[in-house]
């Protein structure tokens, strides 16, 4: 069964938020209801689709979690807002693989009282696979003392469209992209699905890319032209030596 952890969005003074760890989901999701209850989350415009769920927009925030030894660690999270989702925050496979270099793992127990482990740094976070396990979801007193948050290294480098591009319906077109390539010449760009305001979808497959010819094939299976703007997020870089089994 899925694990739940207790965390706080942007501030330890806020109410705790249950994060559900679900490796079956591809991207991190936040419920529209929870998003609308907050005033500190930027509503960034990016339309994507995953399965049958429509992504309304996305947002970025710090997810603060307490370890068993009293430290507070900060995960930088990019979450996509979905309608009619009961769970306020779903921490997907994307979240878990983003921190794979920290050797993120799970210790399960029959009692349902489990732990999420960041083995590289020796951190343990209480988790639950059972409703009978109390993770302390209660109104929290003001976090008055000064606390230094420990940032955890985060998401793969983003890939952006290099210029405005119109893709005709029923066509595949190569899009020039830009990213922080570093000194490496060959990368893998992880797939995403992007949709415009009319929910017309552009499909981008997971692709190998060489920095000497940084182009990605973009397919428009819809019935209307789709405009991709320069600077629009179109994927994330994966290092073949580190991220591919």
N, C-alpha and C positions, 0 to 999 in steps of 0.2 A: 504494500500500500504506500501511498505518497507520504512524504515527510512534510512537516510544517516547522518553521522556525519563527521566532519573534524578532521583529526589528522595528526601526523607526525611520520615517521618511524625513530627511533633511535636518531634523532636530531631535535630540533626546528628550526635549520637553513636550513633544507631540505624543498623541496616543499610539500605543503599539499597533503594528500592522502585521497580520499573519501572512507570511510568505510561504506559498506552497511550492515545493520542489517537484517538478514534473519533467522528467527526461523525455516524455513522449511528445512534448510541444517543441516547436522549432524556435520560437522567439519569445521574449519576455512580454507578458501581457498584464495590463492593469484594467480593472473594471471602470466603465464610464462613471458609475455611481461614486466610486471612491475618488476618482479624478475630480469630479465636480464638487466634492466636499472639501477640496483643498484650494488654497489661494496662493500657494508657493510653488506650483508646478507650471512651468512654461508650456503653453499649447503649441507645439511645433508642427508645422503642416507637412505631413508626408502620408500619403495614402498607400496602403499595402493590403494584400489579401493573404490569408493562410487558411486553407480548407474552405469552409463556408462562412467563416467569420469575417465581417467587414471591419477593417482597421480605420478608425475615425481620424486619428492623428497620433503623434508620439510625444513623449516627454522625457526629460533627463533629470535625475535626482541622485542623492546619496542615500543608500540604504545602510543604516547604522545598526550594528549587531553587537551584543555583549558576549564576550567569551566566558568560559567557566572560571577563569582566573581574574575576572573583573575588568579586563581591557575592553575598549570600544573600537571596533574596526569598521572601516567605511568601504563599502562597495559602490563604485560608480556605475549606475544602471541606466540603460536606455530602454524604455518600456513603451509598448504600443497599446493604445486605448481601444477597448472593444466594448460593444454594447451587449447587455444581457448576460454578463458573466457574474456568477455569484462570488467567486473568490476575489478578494480585492487585489491580490498580487500573485501572479503565477511566474515562478522562477524556472525558466525552461532549460532545455539542453544548451541553449545559447549562453545562459548565465554560467552553467556549470563548466562548459568548455572554455569560456573566457578566462577562467581561473584554474585551468588544468595545469598550468606551470607552477601553481602553488600546491599541486598534488592534493586537490580537493577530493575528499572521500567521505564515506558514510559508515558509521558504526551502528548496526542495528541490534536491538535486544528484544527478546520475546515479550518483555513487559510493555513495549511500546515507547519506553524512554530511551531515545537514541541520541546520537551526536553527529554533527557535521564537522569534519576534521580538515584543517588546512595543515597538512603534514609538514610542509617545508618550514613553516614558522612555528609549528607546535601549538596552534590554536585549536580549541574545541568549543563548539557551539551547541547548546542544548537543542534538541529537536524532538518531535513527537510523531509517531505513526498511529496514535490512538487518542480518541477524545478523552480517555480517562486520565491522561497525563497532563498535569497543569504546568504550562510554561509561564504562568504569571501574567496573564492578560488582564490587567487591572489599571485603573487610572493612576498615573505615575505622578509622584511629587515632583516639583520643579527641580530640574537637574542643575542645582545651584553651584556645585563645585566645578572648577575648571577641569576639563578633560581633553586630553590630546587624542584625536582620532588617528588611528593607524590606517592609512590608505592601502588598499590592496590593488596591485597592478591589474589593469582591466582590459577592455575590449580590443579585438583585432583592429589594425589600422583601417580607416575608411577609404573607399574608392569613390571618386566623384566624376561626373560628366565634365569634360574639358570645354565644351561649347554647346550652345543651343542646337538641338537637333529635332527635326520632325520625322517621325516614322509613319509611313503610309500604312493603311490597313492591309493586312495580309502579306506584309513584307518583313524580311529580315534585313537589318542594316547594321553595319559596324560602327560603333560609337567610340570615339577617342576618349580616354579616361586619364585622370591624374591621381596620384597618390604619393605618399612618402615611401618611395621605393628603397631608400637607403642604398647600400652598395650591392644588393642582390639583383640579379638580372631576371630570374625566373620566379614567378609567383603563381599561386592559385587564387582566383577571385571567387568567393563563395556566392552562391546564387541568392537572388531575392526576386520577389514579385512586386512590381510597382504599378499603381493605378492612378489615373487622374481624377479630377472632380466628378467625372461622369462614370467612374468605375470601369473605364476602359483599361485593360491590363497590358503591361509590357512584361514579357517573360525574359529573364536573364539566366541562362544556365551556368552552373559552376564551370569555370573555364581556366585553362592555363593561359598565362600571359607573359610576354617578354617585354621588358622595358624599352627595347629598341623599336617595338611596334605595339604600343599600348592601346589596343582596340578590343572591344568586346562585342560579340554578336547579340543584337537586340531584336526580338521578335514581337510584332504587334498582331496578335490573332484576332483582334476586334474588328469592328466595322467603321471606326472613326480614326482619323489621324491622332497621334499622341505627340505632345510636345515635351521633350526633356530639356530642362534649363541647365545652363552651365552652373556647376557647383552643387547640383542635385546628387544626393547619395544614391549610388547604384550597386554597392556591394562592400565587402570587407576582404582584406588581404589575409590569406593563409600561407604560412611558411611550410612548404612541402617537407622540410626536414624535421619540423617540430609538431605540426598539426595534423599530419596524415599518418594513419597507422600502416 
